[in-house]
């Protein structure tokens, strides 16, 4: 499960779209309540693009997780 630390809406959206991020991490001392609400909203509305380059990148990560090597 890819997680992402986000402090802006671009990162929250792109993390889901490009990296299939499904866990949103927010810094309590960095992100205020209103920004947190906005980040969660953007995160929830985003969808993984399924683009070939993004799928290939995720496959490489899975290989590393499974075998410790990337081919």
mmCIF file as Biopython writes it, N, C-alpha, C and O atoms, coordinates in Angstrom:
data_model
#
loop_
_atom_site.group_PDB
_atom_site.id
_atom_site.type_symbol
_atom_site.label_atom_id
_atom_site.label_alt_id
_atom_site.label_comp_id
_atom_site.label_asym_id
_atom_site.label_entity_id
_atom_site.label_seq_id
_atom_site.pdbx_PDB_ins_code
_atom_site.Cartn_x
_atom_site.Cartn_y
_atom_site.Cartn_z
_atom_site.occupancy
_atom_site.B_iso_or_equiv
_atom_site.auth_seq_id
_atom_site.auth_asym_id
_atom_site.pdbx_PDB_model_num
ATOM 1   N N  . UNK A ? 1  ? 0.833   -1.175  0.000   1.0 0.0 1  A 1 
ATOM 2   C CA . UNK A ? 1  ? 0.000   0.000   0.000   1.0 0.0 1  A 1 
ATOM 3   C C  . UNK A ? 1  ? 0.877   1.238   0.000   1.0 0.0 1  A 1 
ATOM 4   O O  . UNK A ? 1  ? 1.553   1.521   0.989   1.0 0.0 1  A 1 
ATOM 5   N N  . UNK A ? 2  ? 0.873   1.974   -1.096  1.0 0.0 2  A 1 
ATOM 6   C CA . UNK A ? 2  ? 1.676   3.194   -1.113  1.0 0.0 2  A 1 
ATOM 7   C C  . UNK A ? 2  ? 1.032   4.310   -0.287  1.0 0.0 2  A 1 
ATOM 8   O O  . UNK A ? 2  ? -0.157  4.597   -0.425  1.0 0.0 2  A 1 
ATOM 9   N N  . UNK A ? 3  ? 1.823   4.916   0.550   1.0 0.0 3  A 1 
ATOM 10  C CA . UNK A ? 3  ? 1.375   6.051   1.353   1.0 0.0 3  A 1 
ATOM 11  C C  . UNK A ? 3  ? 2.129   7.286   0.899   1.0 0.0 3  A 1 
ATOM 12  O O  . UNK A ? 3  ? 3.239   7.188   0.377   1.0 0.0 3  A 1 
ATOM 13  N N  . UNK A ? 4  ? 1.526   8.446   1.098   1.0 0.0 4  A 1 
ATOM 14  C CA . UNK A ? 4  ? 2.195   9.680   0.709   1.0 0.0 4  A 1 
ATOM 15  C C  . UNK A ? 4  ? 1.971   10.782  1.721   1.0 0.0 4  A 1 
ATOM 16  O O  . UNK A ? 4  ? 0.848   11.012  2.170   1.0 0.0 4  A 1 
ATOM 17  N N  . UNK A ? 5  ? 3.047   11.461  2.073   1.0 0.0 5  A 1 
ATOM 18  C CA . UNK A ? 5  ? 2.975   12.628  2.946   1.0 0.0 5  A 1 
ATOM 19  C C  . UNK A ? 5  ? 2.686   13.831  2.061   1.0 0.0 5  A 1 
ATOM 20  O O  . UNK A ? 5  ? 3.473   14.149  1.169   1.0 0.0 5  A 1 
ATOM 21  N N  . UNK A ? 6  ? 1.568   14.500  2.299   1.0 0.0 6  A 1 
ATOM 22  C CA . UNK A ? 6  ? 1.149   15.602  1.433   1.0 0.0 6  A 1 
ATOM 23  C C  . UNK A ? 6  ? 0.904   16.874  2.238   1.0 0.0 6  A 1 
ATOM 24  O O  . UNK A ? 6  ? 0.298   16.857  3.310   1.0 0.0 6  A 1 
ATOM 25  N N  . UNK A ? 7  ? 1.396   17.971  1.682   1.0 0.0 7  A 1 
ATOM 26  C CA . UNK A ? 7  ? 1.181   19.283  2.289   1.0 0.0 7  A 1 
ATOM 27  C C  . UNK A ? 7  ? 0.492   20.232  1.329   1.0 0.0 7  A 1 
ATOM 28  O O  . UNK A ? 7  ? 0.249   21.392  1.661   1.0 0.0 7  A 1 
ATOM 29  N N  . UNK A ? 8  ? 0.170   19.729  0.109   1.0 0.0 8  A 1 
ATOM 30  C CA . UNK A ? 8  ? -0.499  20.551  -0.885  1.0 0.0 8  A 1 
ATOM 31  C C  . UNK A ? 8  ? -1.413  19.680  -1.737  1.0 0.0 8  A 1 
ATOM 32  O O  . UNK A ? 8  ? -1.250  18.461  -1.785  1.0 0.0 8  A 1 
ATOM 33  N N  . UNK A ? 9  ? -2.368  20.304  -2.405  1.0 0.0 9  A 1 
ATOM 34  C CA . UNK A ? 9  ? -3.354  19.559  -3.174  1.0 0.0 9  A 1 
ATOM 35  C C  . UNK A ? 9  ? -2.733  18.864  -4.381  1.0 0.0 9  A 1 
ATOM 36  O O  . UNK A ? 9  ? -3.180  17.783  -4.764  1.0 0.0 9  A 1 
ATOM 37  N N  . UNK A ? 10 ? -1.718  19.460  -4.982  1.0 0.0 10 A 1 
ATOM 38  C CA . UNK A ? 10 ? -1.065  18.835  -6.132  1.0 0.0 10 A 1 
ATOM 39  C C  . UNK A ? 10 ? -0.497  17.469  -5.745  1.0 0.0 10 A 1 
ATOM 40  O O  . UNK A ? 10 ? -0.714  16.484  -6.450  1.0 0.0 10 A 1 
ATOM 41  N N  . UNK A ? 11 ? 0.214   17.412  -4.651  1.0 0.0 11 A 1 
ATOM 42  C CA . UNK A ? 11 ? 0.810   16.146  -4.202  1.0 0.0 11 A 1 
ATOM 43  C C  . UNK A ? 11 ? -0.266  15.117  -3.860  1.0 0.0 11 A 1 
ATOM 44  O O  . UNK A ? 11 ? -0.106  13.935  -4.164  1.0 0.0 11 A 1 
ATOM 45  N N  . UNK A ? 12 ? -1.342  15.546  -3.243  1.0 0.0 12 A 1 
ATOM 46  C CA . UNK A ? 12 ? -2.416  14.629  -2.877  1.0 0.0 12 A 1 
ATOM 47  C C  . UNK A ? 12 ? -3.058  14.029  -4.126  1.0 0.0 12 A 1 
ATOM 48  O O  . UNK A ? 12 ? -3.350  12.833  -4.167  1.0 0.0 12 A 1 
ATOM 49  N N  . UNK A ? 13 ? -3.273  14.852  -5.129  1.0 0.0 13 A 1 
ATOM 50  C CA . UNK A ? 13 ? -3.900  14.391  -6.371  1.0 0.0 13 A 1 
ATOM 51  C C  . UNK A ? 13 ? -2.940  13.533  -7.186  1.0 0.0 13 A 1 
ATOM 52  O O  . UNK A ? 13 ? -3.297  12.430  -7.602  1.0 0.0 13 A 1 
ATOM 53  N N  . UNK A ? 14 ? -1.745  14.020  -7.414  1.0 0.0 14 A 1 
ATOM 54  C CA . UNK A ? 14 ? -0.770  13.299  -8.242  1.0 0.0 14 A 1 
ATOM 55  C C  . UNK A ? 14 ? -0.335  11.980  -7.609  1.0 0.0 14 A 1 
ATOM 56  O O  . UNK A ? 14 ? -0.066  11.011  -8.319  1.0 0.0 14 A 1 
ATOM 57  N N  . UNK A ? 15 ? -0.265  11.937  -6.299  1.0 0.0 15 A 1 
ATOM 58  C CA . UNK A ? 15 ? 0.113   10.697  -5.629  1.0 0.0 15 A 1 
ATOM 59  C C  . UNK A ? 15 ? -0.856  9.567   -5.942  1.0 0.0 15 A 1 
ATOM 60  O O  . UNK A ? 15 ? -0.453  8.420   -6.133  1.0 0.0 15 A 1 
ATOM 61  N N  . UNK A ? 16 ? -2.124  9.903   -5.991  1.0 0.0 16 A 1 
ATOM 62  C CA . UNK A ? 16 ? -3.130  8.895   -6.337  1.0 0.0 16 A 1 
ATOM 63  C C  . UNK A ? 16 ? -3.074  8.598   -7.833  1.0 0.0 16 A 1 
ATOM 64  O O  . UNK A ? 16 ? -3.036  7.437   -8.239  1.0 0.0 16 A 1 
ATOM 65  N N  . UNK A ? 17 ? -3.070  9.649   -8.649  1.0 0.0 17 A 1 
ATOM 66  C CA . UNK A ? 17 ? -3.121  9.488   -10.099 1.0 0.0 17 A 1 
ATOM 67  C C  . UNK A ? 17 ? -1.920  8.724   -10.662 1.0 0.0 17 A 1 
ATOM 68  O O  . UNK A ? 17 ? -2.085  7.871   -11.534 1.0 0.0 17 A 1 
ATOM 69  N N  . UNK A ? 18 ? -0.732  9.019   -10.177 1.0 0.0 18 A 1 
ATOM 70  C CA . UNK A ? 18 ? 0.488   8.450   -10.761 1.0 0.0 18 A 1 
ATOM 71  C C  . UNK A ? 18 ? 1.055   7.267   -9.987  1.0 0.0 18 A 1 
ATOM 72  O O  . UNK A ? 18 ? 1.679   6.386   -10.577 1.0 0.0 18 A 1 
ATOM 73  N N  . UNK A ? 19 ? 0.846   7.237   -8.678  1.0 0.0 19 A 1 
ATOM 74  C CA . UNK A ? 19 ? 1.498   6.210   -7.855  1.0 0.0 19 A 1 
ATOM 75  C C  . UNK A ? 19 ? 0.510   5.292   -7.136  1.0 0.0 19 A 1 
ATOM 76  O O  . UNK A ? 19 ? 0.919   4.473   -6.313  1.0 0.0 19 A 1 
ATOM 77  N N  . UNK A ? 20 ? -0.764  5.418   -7.431  1.0 0.0 20 A 1 
ATOM 78  C CA . UNK A ? 20 ? -1.810  4.605   -6.805  1.0 0.0 20 A 1 
ATOM 79  C C  . UNK A ? 20 ? -1.772  4.713   -5.273  1.0 0.0 20 A 1 
ATOM 80  O O  . UNK A ? 20 ? -2.076  3.753   -4.565  1.0 0.0 20 A 1 
ATOM 81  N N  . UNK A ? 21 ? -1.397  5.884   -4.781  1.0 0.0 21 A 1 
ATOM 82  C CA . UNK A ? 21 ? -1.339  6.118   -3.343  1.0 0.0 21 A 1 
ATOM 83  C C  . UNK A ? 21 ? -2.723  5.897   -2.741  1.0 0.0 21 A 1 
ATOM 84  O O  . UNK A ? 21 ? -3.714  6.432   -3.238  1.0 0.0 21 A 1 
ATOM 85  N N  . UNK A ? 22 ? -2.787  5.111   -1.674  1.0 0.0 22 A 1 
ATOM 86  C CA . UNK A ? 22 ? -4.086  4.873   -1.049  1.0 0.0 22 A 1 
ATOM 87  C C  . UNK A ? 22 ? -4.089  5.175   0.445   1.0 0.0 22 A 1 
ATOM 88  O O  . UNK A ? 22 ? -5.045  4.857   1.153   1.0 0.0 22 A 1 
ATOM 89  N N  . UNK A ? 23 ? -3.016  5.789   0.910   1.0 0.0 23 A 1 
ATOM 90  C CA . UNK A ? 23 ? -2.933  6.242   2.297   1.0 0.0 23 A 1 
ATOM 91  C C  . UNK A ? 23 ? -2.411  7.676   2.280   1.0 0.0 23 A 1 
ATOM 92  O O  . UNK A ? 23 ? -1.328  7.941   1.760   1.0 0.0 23 A 1 
ATOM 93  N N  . UNK A ? 24 ? -3.166  8.574   2.837   1.0 0.0 24 A 1 
ATOM 94  C CA . UNK A ? 24 ? -2.802  9.986   2.887   1.0 0.0 24 A 1 
ATOM 95  C C  . UNK A ? 24 ? -2.253  10.303  4.273   1.0 0.0 24 A 1 
ATOM 96  O O  . UNK A ? 24 ? -2.930  10.092  5.279   1.0 0.0 24 A 1 
ATOM 97  N N  . UNK A ? 25 ? -1.030  10.808  4.321   1.0 0.0 25 A 1 
ATOM 98  C CA . UNK A ? 25 ? -0.396  11.186  5.593   1.0 0.0 25 A 1 
ATOM 99  C C  . UNK A ? 25 ? -0.303  12.704  5.660   1.0 0.0 25 A 1 
ATOM 100 O O  . UNK A ? 25 ? 0.116   13.349  4.698   1.0 0.0 25 A 1 
ATOM 101 N N  . UNK A ? 26 ? -0.689  13.269  6.786   1.0 0.0 26 A 1 
ATOM 102 C CA . UNK A ? 26 ? -0.665  14.718  6.978   1.0 0.0 26 A 1 
ATOM 103 C C  . UNK A ? 26 ? 0.113   15.051  8.238   1.0 0.0 26 A 1 
ATOM 104 O O  . UNK A ? 26 ? -0.059  14.406  9.273   1.0 0.0 26 A 1 
ATOM 105 N N  . UNK A ? 27 ? 0.964   16.052  8.148   1.0 0.0 27 A 1 
ATOM 106 C CA . UNK A ? 27 ? 1.725   16.488  9.308   1.0 0.0 27 A 1 
ATOM 107 C C  . UNK A ? 27 ? 0.884   17.381  10.202  1.0 0.0 27 A 1 
ATOM 108 O O  . UNK A ? 27 ? 0.431   18.438  9.762   1.0 0.0 27 A 1 
ATOM 109 N N  . UNK A ? 28 ? 0.668   16.984  11.437  1.0 0.0 28 A 1 
ATOM 110 C CA . UNK A ? 28 ? -0.203  17.719  12.348  1.0 0.0 28 A 1 
ATOM 111 C C  . UNK A ? 28 ? 0.309   19.123  12.645  1.0 0.0 28 A 1 
ATOM 112 O O  . UNK A ? 28 ? -0.482  20.038  12.874  1.0 0.0 28 A 1 
ATOM 113 N N  . UNK A ? 29 ? 1.609   19.295  12.641  1.0 0.0 29 A 1 
ATOM 114 C CA . UNK A ? 29 ? 2.161   20.614  12.954  1.0 0.0 29 A 1 
ATOM 115 C C  . UNK A ? 29 ? 2.337   21.479  11.720  1.0 0.0 29 A 1 
ATOM 116 O O  . UNK A ? 29 ? 2.678   22.657  11.828  1.0 0.0 29 A 1 
ATOM 117 N N  . UNK A ? 30 ? 2.110   20.907  10.560  1.0 0.0 30 A 1 
ATOM 118 C CA . UNK A ? 30 ? 2.331   21.627  9.299   1.0 0.0 30 A 1 
ATOM 119 C C  . UNK A ? 30 ? 1.015   21.965  8.611   1.0 0.0 30 A 1 
ATOM 120 O O  . UNK A ? 30 ? 0.881   23.028  8.005   1.0 0.0 30 A 1 
ATOM 121 N N  . UNK A ? 31 ? 0.049   21.065  8.704   1.0 0.0 31 A 1 
ATOM 122 C CA . UNK A ? 31 ? -1.221  21.208  7.993   1.0 0.0 31 A 1 
ATOM 123 C C  . UNK A ? 31 ? -2.322  21.601  8.972   1.0 0.0 31 A 1 
ATOM 124 O O  . UNK A ? 31 ? -2.597  20.893  9.941   1.0 0.0 31 A 1 
ATOM 125 N N  . UNK A ? 32 ? -2.943  22.742  8.699   1.0 0.0 32 A 1 
ATOM 126 C CA . UNK A ? 32 ? -4.061  23.189  9.522   1.0 0.0 32 A 1 
ATOM 127 C C  . UNK A ? 32 ? -5.343  22.457  9.168   1.0 0.0 32 A 1 
ATOM 128 O O  . UNK A ? 32 ? -5.384  21.675  8.217   1.0 0.0 32 A 1 
ATOM 129 N N  . UNK A ? 33 ? -6.383  22.716  9.936   1.0 0.0 33 A 1 
ATOM 130 C CA . UNK A ? 33 ? -7.647  22.011  9.781   1.0 0.0 33 A 1 
ATOM 131 C C  . UNK A ? 33 ? -8.260  22.241  8.397   1.0 0.0 33 A 1 
ATOM 132 O O  . UNK A ? 33 ? -8.675  21.279  7.750   1.0 0.0 33 A 1 
ATOM 133 N N  . UNK A ? 34 ? -8.324  23.457  7.941   1.0 0.0 34 A 1 
ATOM 134 C CA . UNK A ? 34 ? -8.957  23.752  6.641   1.0 0.0 34 A 1 
ATOM 135 C C  . UNK A ? 34 ? -8.176  23.125  5.491   1.0 0.0 34 A 1 
ATOM 136 O O  . UNK A ? 34 ? -8.772  22.565  4.571   1.0 0.0 34 A 1 
ATOM 137 N N  . UNK A ? 35 ? -6.855  23.214  5.538   1.0 0.0 35 A 1 
ATOM 138 C CA . UNK A ? 35 ? -6.044  22.586  4.491   1.0 0.0 35 A 1 
ATOM 139 C C  . UNK A ? 35 ? -6.206  21.072  4.546   1.0 0.0 35 A 1 
ATOM 140 O O  . UNK A ? 35 ? -6.275  20.422  3.502   1.0 0.0 35 A 1 
ATOM 141 N N  . UNK A ? 36 ? -6.266  20.508  5.730   1.0 0.0 36 A 1 
ATOM 142 C CA . UNK A ? 36 ? -6.457  19.058  5.869   1.0 0.0 36 A 1 
ATOM 143 C C  . UNK A ? 36 ? -7.763  18.625  5.206   1.0 0.0 36 A 1 
ATOM 144 O O  . UNK A ? 36 ? -7.796  17.611  4.509   1.0 0.0 36 A 1 
ATOM 145 N N  . UNK A ? 37 ? -8.832  19.381  5.417   1.0 0.0 37 A 1 
ATOM 146 C CA . UNK A ? 37 ? -10.111 19.062  4.793   1.0 0.0 37 A 1 
ATOM 147 C C  . UNK A ? 37 ? -9.999  19.099  3.270   1.0 0.0 37 A 1 
ATOM 148 O O  . UNK A ? 37 ? -10.533 18.233  2.577   1.0 0.0 37 A 1 
ATOM 149 N N  . UNK A ? 38 ? -9.301  20.109  2.763   1.0 0.0 38 A 1 
ATOM 150 C CA . UNK A ? 38 ? -9.122  20.247  1.317   1.0 0.0 38 A 1 
ATOM 151 C C  . UNK A ? 38 ? -8.286  19.088  0.755   1.0 0.0 38 A 1 
ATOM 152 O O  . UNK A ? 38 ? -8.607  18.540  -0.300  1.0 0.0 38 A 1 
ATOM 153 N N  . UNK A ? 39 ? -7.220  18.723  1.461   1.0 0.0 39 A 1 
ATOM 154 C CA . UNK A ? 39 ? -6.369  17.624  1.010   1.0 0.0 39 A 1 
ATOM 155 C C  . UNK A ? 39 ? -7.128  16.301  0.986   1.0 0.0 39 A 1 
ATOM 156 O O  . UNK A ? 39 ? -6.999  15.529  0.036   1.0 0.0 39 A 1 
ATOM 157 N N  . UNK A ? 40 ? -7.905  16.040  2.006   1.0 0.0 40 A 1 
ATOM 158 C CA . UNK A ? 40 ? -8.704  14.808  2.050   1.0 0.0 40 A 1 
ATOM 159 C C  . UNK A ? 40 ? -9.713  14.793  0.909   1.0 0.0 40 A 1 
ATOM 160 O O  . UNK A ? 40 ? -9.910  13.758  0.272   1.0 0.0 40 A 1 
ATOM 161 N N  . UNK A ? 41 ? -10.342 15.909  0.646   1.0 0.0 41 A 1 
ATOM 162 C CA . UNK A ? 41 ? -11.317 15.995  -0.447  1.0 0.0 41 A 1 
ATOM 163 C C  . UNK A ? 41 ? -10.669 15.705  -1.796  1.0 0.0 41 A 1 
ATOM 164 O O  . UNK A ? 41 ? -11.212 14.940  -2.593  1.0 0.0 41 A 1 
ATOM 165 N N  . UNK A ? 42 ? -9.519  16.306  -2.055  1.0 0.0 42 A 1 
ATOM 166 C CA . UNK A ? 42 ? -8.799  16.084  -3.315  1.0 0.0 42 A 1 
ATOM 167 C C  . UNK A ? 42 ? -8.353  14.624  -3.409  1.0 0.0 42 A 1 
ATOM 168 O O  . UNK A ? 42 ? -8.482  14.000  -4.462  1.0 0.0 42 A 1 
ATOM 169 N N  . UNK A ? 43 ? -7.836  14.091  -2.326  1.0 0.0 43 A 1 
ATOM 170 C CA . UNK A ? 43 ? -7.372  12.700  -2.284  1.0 0.0 43 A 1 
ATOM 171 C C  . UNK A ? 43 ? -8.510  11.730  -2.601  1.0 0.0 43 A 1 
ATOM 172 O O  . UNK A ? 43 ? -8.330  10.800  -3.388  1.0 0.0 43 A 1 
ATOM 173 N N  . UNK A ? 44 ? -9.661  11.938  -2.004  1.0 0.0 44 A 1 
ATOM 174 C CA . UNK A ? 44 ? -10.803 11.045  -2.193  1.0 0.0 44 A 1 
ATOM 175 C C  . UNK A ? 44 ? -11.337 11.101  -3.630  1.0 0.0 44 A 1 
ATOM 176 O O  . UNK A ? 44 ? -11.762 10.081  -4.172  1.0 0.0 44 A 1 
ATOM 177 N N  . UNK A ? 45 ? -11.315 12.270  -4.236  1.0 0.0 45 A 1 
ATOM 178 C CA . UNK A ? 45 ? -11.839 12.424  -5.600  1.0 0.0 45 A 1 
ATOM 179 C C  . UNK A ? 45 ? -10.874 11.926  -6.672  1.0 0.0 45 A 1 
ATOM 180 O O  . UNK A ? 45 ? -11.299 11.660  -7.797  1.0 0.0 45 A 1 
ATOM 181 N N  . UNK A ? 46 ? -9.600  11.795  -6.357  1.0 0.0 46 A 1 
ATOM 182 C CA . UNK A ? 46 ? -8.602  11.391  -7.354  1.0 0.0 46 A 1 
ATOM 183 C C  . UNK A ? 46 ? -8.717  9.903   -7.659  1.0 0.0 46 A 1 
ATOM 184 O O  . UNK A ? 46 ? -9.195  9.115   -6.842  1.0 0.0 46 A 1 
ATOM 185 N N  . UNK A ? 47 ? -8.260  9.537   -8.871  1.0 0.0 47 A 1 
ATOM 186 C CA . UNK A ? 47 ? -8.282  8.129   -9.298  1.0 0.0 47 A 1 
ATOM 187 C C  . UNK A ? 47 ? -6.978  7.803   -10.015 1.0 0.0 47 A 1 
ATOM 188 O O  . UNK A ? 47 ? -6.414  8.643   -10.717 1.0 0.0 47 A 1 
ATOM 189 N N  . UNK A ? 48 ? -6.513  6.590   -9.832  1.0 0.0 48 A 1 
ATOM 190 C CA . UNK A ? 48 ? -5.300  6.133   -10.505 1.0 0.0 48 A 1 
ATOM 191 C C  . UNK A ? 48 ? -5.520  6.178   -12.013 1.0 0.0 48 A 1 
ATOM 192 O O  . UNK A ? 48 ? -6.555  5.728   -12.504 1.0 0.0 48 A 1 
ATOM 193 N N  . UNK A ? 49 ? -4.555  6.717   -12.745 1.0 0.0 49 A 1 
ATOM 194 C CA . UNK A ? 49 ? -4.702  6.910   -14.186 1.0 0.0 49 A 1 
ATOM 195 C C  . UNK A ? 49 ? -4.625  5.609   -14.973 1.0 0.0 49 A 1 
ATOM 196 O O  . UNK A ? 49 ? -5.271  5.473   -16.012 1.0 0.0 49 A 1 
ATOM 197 N N  . UNK A ? 50 ? -3.845  4.658   -14.489 1.0 0.0 50 A 1 
ATOM 198 C CA . UNK A ? 50 ? -3.666  3.409   -15.220 1.0 0.0 50 A 1 
ATOM 199 C C  . UNK A ? 50 ? -2.758  3.547   -16.432 1.0 0.0 50 A 1 
ATOM 200 O O  . UNK A ? 50 ? -2.655  2.620   -17.234 1.0 0.0 50 A 1 
ATOM 201 N N  . UNK A ? 51 ? -2.098  4.694   -16.575 1.0 0.0 51 A 1 
ATOM 202 C CA . UNK A ? 51 ? -1.183  4.900   -17.703 1.0 0.0 51 A 1 
ATOM 203 C C  . UNK A ? 51 ? -0.051  3.871   -17.658 1.0 0.0 51 A 1 
ATOM 204 O O  . UNK A ? 51 ? 0.411   3.484   -16.584 1.0 0.0 51 A 1 
ATOM 205 N N  . UNK A ? 52 ? 0.382   3.440   -18.830 1.0 0.0 52 A 1 
ATOM 206 C CA . UNK A ? 52 ? 1.412   2.401   -18.925 1.0 0.0 52 A 1 
ATOM 207 C C  . UNK A ? 52 ? 2.647   2.716   -18.089 1.0 0.0 52 A 1 
ATOM 208 O O  . UNK A ? 52 ? 3.154   1.849   -17.378 1.0 0.0 52 A 1 
ATOM 209 N N  . UNK A ? 53 ? 3.132   3.951   -18.172 1.0 0.0 53 A 1 
ATOM 210 C CA . UNK A ? 53 ? 4.361   4.298   -17.441 1.0 0.0 53 A 1 
ATOM 211 C C  . UNK A ? 53 ? 4.161   4.208   -15.936 1.0 0.0 53 A 1 
ATOM 212 O O  . UNK A ? 53 ? 5.085   3.843   -15.208 1.0 0.0 53 A 1 
ATOM 213 N N  . UNK A ? 54 ? 2.967   4.535   -15.463 1.0 0.0 54 A 1 
ATOM 214 C CA . UNK A ? 54 ? 2.687   4.452   -14.032 1.0 0.0 54 A 1 
ATOM 215 C C  . UNK A ? 54 ? 2.544   3.000   -13.586 1.0 0.0 54 A 1 
ATOM 216 O O  . UNK A ? 54 ? 2.983   2.639   -12.494 1.0 0.0 54 A 1 
ATOM 217 N N  . UNK A ? 55 ? 1.938   2.177   -14.416 1.0 0.0 55 A 1 
ATOM 218 C CA . UNK A ? 55 ? 1.802   0.753   -14.097 1.0 0.0 55 A 1 
ATOM 219 C C  . UNK A ? 55 ? 3.179   0.096   -14.065 1.0 0.0 55 A 1 
ATOM 220 O O  . UNK A ? 55 ? 3.463   -0.709  -13.178 1.0 0.0 55 A 1 
ATOM 221 N N  . UNK A ? 56 ? 4.035   0.435   -15.027 1.0 0.0 56 A 1 
ATOM 222 C CA . UNK A ? 56 ? 5.403   -0.123  -15.039 1.0 0.0 56 A 1 
ATOM 223 C C  . UNK A ? 56 ? 6.159   0.259   -13.778 1.0 0.0 56 A 1 
ATOM 224 O O  . UNK A ? 56 ? 6.859   -0.572  -13.199 1.0 0.0 56 A 1 
ATOM 225 N N  . UNK A ? 57 ? 6.026   1.509   -13.347 1.0 0.0 57 A 1 
ATOM 226 C CA . UNK A ? 57 ? 6.712   1.973   -12.134 1.0 0.0 57 A 1 
ATOM 227 C C  . UNK A ? 57 ? 6.235   1.181   -10.918 1.0 0.0 57 A 1 
ATOM 228 O O  . UNK A ? 57 ? 7.047   0.764   -10.092 1.0 0.0 57 A 1 
ATOM 229 N N  . UNK A ? 58 ? 4.933   0.973   -10.806 1.0 0.0 58 A 1 
ATOM 230 C CA . UNK A ? 58 ? 4.394   0.220   -9.683  1.0 0.0 58 A 1 
ATOM 231 C C  . UNK A ? 58 ? 4.833   -1.242  -9.723  1.0 0.0 58 A 1 
ATOM 232 O O  . UNK A ? 58 ? 5.082   -1.847  -8.680  1.0 0.0 58 A 1 
ATOM 233 N N  . UNK A ? 59 ? 4.927   -1.807  -10.925 1.0 0.0 59 A 1 
ATOM 234 C CA . UNK A ? 59 ? 5.417   -3.181  -11.054 1.0 0.0 59 A 1 
ATOM 235 C C  . UNK A ? 59 ? 6.852   -3.299  -10.548 1.0 0.0 59 A 1 
ATOM 236 O O  . UNK A ? 59 ? 7.205   -4.292  -9.912  1.0 0.0 59 A 1 
ATOM 237 N N  . UNK A ? 60 ? 7.676   -2.298  -10.825 1.0 0.0 60 A 1 
ATOM 238 C CA . UNK A ? 60 ? 9.061   -2.299  -10.332 1.0 0.0 60 A 1 
ATOM 239 C C  . UNK A ? 60 ? 9.098   -2.241  -8.808  1.0 0.0 60 A 1 
ATOM 240 O O  . UNK A ? 60 ? 9.911   -2.919  -8.180  1.0 0.0 60 A 1 
ATOM 241 N N  . UNK A ? 61 ? 8.240   -1.452  -8.224  1.0 0.0 61 A 1 
ATOM 242 C CA . UNK A ? 61 ? 8.181   -1.356  -6.764  1.0 0.0 61 A 1 
ATOM 243 C C  . UNK A ? 61 ? 7.758   -2.702  -6.175  1.0 0.0 61 A 1 
ATOM 244 O O  . UNK A ? 61 ? 8.328   -3.164  -5.187  1.0 0.0 61 A 1 
ATOM 245 N N  . UNK A ? 62 ? 6.752   -3.326  -6.792  1.0 0.0 62 A 1 
ATOM 246 C CA . UNK A ? 62 ? 6.299   -4.641  -6.305  1.0 0.0 62 A 1 
ATOM 247 C C  . UNK A ? 62 ? 7.416   -5.681  -6.405  1.0 0.0 62 A 1 
ATOM 248 O O  . UNK A ? 62 ? 7.576   -6.510  -5.509  1.0 0.0 62 A 1 
ATOM 249 N N  . UNK A ? 63 ? 8.187   -5.638  -7.492  1.0 0.0 63 A 1 
ATOM 250 C CA . UNK A ? 63 ? 9.329   -6.554  -7.641  1.0 0.0 63 A 1 
ATOM 251 C C  . UNK A ? 63 ? 10.324  -6.360  -6.507  1.0 0.0 63 A 1 
ATOM 252 O O  . UNK A ? 63 ? 10.803  -7.329  -5.918  1.0 0.0 63 A 1 
ATOM 253 N N  . UNK A ? 64 ? 10.628  -5.117  -6.206  1.0 0.0 64 A 1 
ATOM 254 C CA . UNK A ? 64 ? 11.551  -4.817  -5.115  1.0 0.0 64 A 1 
ATOM 255 C C  . UNK A ? 64 ? 11.018  -5.325  -3.785  1.0 0.0 64 A 1 
ATOM 256 O O  . UNK A ? 64 ? 11.769  -5.871  -2.977  1.0 0.0 64 A 1 
ATOM 257 N N  . UNK A ? 65 ? 9.733   -5.147  -3.559  1.0 0.0 65 A 1 
ATOM 258 C CA . UNK A ? 65 ? 9.131   -5.613  -2.309  1.0 0.0 65 A 1 
ATOM 259 C C  . UNK A ? 65 ? 9.171   -7.135  -2.215  1.0 0.0 65 A 1 
ATOM 260 O O  . UNK A ? 65 ? 9.426   -7.688  -1.145  1.0 0.0 65 A 1 
ATOM 261 N N  . UNK A ? 66 ? 8.920   -7.808  -3.328  1.0 0.0 66 A 1 
ATOM 262 C CA . UNK A ? 66 ? 8.839   -9.279  -3.326  1.0 0.0 66 A 1 
ATOM 263 C C  . UNK A ? 66 ? 10.193  -9.962  -3.324  1.0 0.0 66 A 1 
ATOM 264 O O  . UNK A ? 66 ? 10.374  -10.979 -2.655  1.0 0.0 66 A 1 
ATOM 265 N N  . UNK A ? 67 ? 11.154  -9.408  -4.074  1.0 0.0 67 A 1 
ATOM 266 C CA . UNK A ? 67 ? 12.420  -10.108 -4.274  1.0 0.0 67 A 1 
ATOM 267 C C  . UNK A ? 67 ? 13.640  -9.345  -3.777  1.0 0.0 67 A 1 
ATOM 268 O O  . UNK A ? 67 ? 14.708  -9.932  -3.604  1.0 0.0 67 A 1 
ATOM 269 N N  . UNK A ? 68 ? 13.497  -8.072  -3.551  1.0 0.0 68 A 1 
ATOM 270 C CA . UNK A ? 68 ? 14.641  -7.249  -3.184  1.0 0.0 68 A 1 
ATOM 271 C C  . UNK A ? 68 ? 15.464  -6.836  -4.391  1.0 0.0 68 A 1 
ATOM 272 O O  . UNK A ? 68 ? 16.484  -6.162  -4.252  1.0 0.0 68 A 1 
ATOM 273 N N  . UNK A ? 69 ? 15.014  -7.247  -5.597  1.0 0.0 69 A 1 
ATOM 274 C CA . UNK A ? 69 ? 15.712  -6.897  -6.839  1.0 0.0 69 A 1 
ATOM 275 C C  . UNK A ? 69 ? 14.715  -6.328  -7.849  1.0 0.0 69 A 1 
ATOM 276 O O  . UNK A ? 69 ? 13.525  -6.643  -7.826  1.0 0.0 69 A 1 
ATOM 277 N N  . UNK A ? 70 ? 15.232  -5.492  -8.721  1.0 0.0 70 A 1 
ATOM 278 C CA . UNK A ? 70 ? 14.393  -4.944  -9.785  1.0 0.0 70 A 1 
ATOM 279 C C  . UNK A ? 70 ? 15.062  -5.237  -11.125 1.0 0.0 70 A 1 
ATOM 280 O O  . UNK A ? 70 ? 16.229  -4.903  -11.332 1.0 0.0 70 A 1 
ATOM 281 N N  . UNK A ? 71 ? 14.325  -5.853  -12.019 1.0 0.0 71 A 1 
ATOM 282 C CA . UNK A ? 71 ? 14.883  -6.189  -13.338 1.0 0.0 71 A 1 
ATOM 283 C C  . UNK A ? 71 ? 14.428  -5.221  -14.383 1.0 0.0 71 A 1 
ATOM 284 O O  . UNK A ? 71 ? 14.799  -5.351  -15.549 1.0 0.0 71 A 1 
#
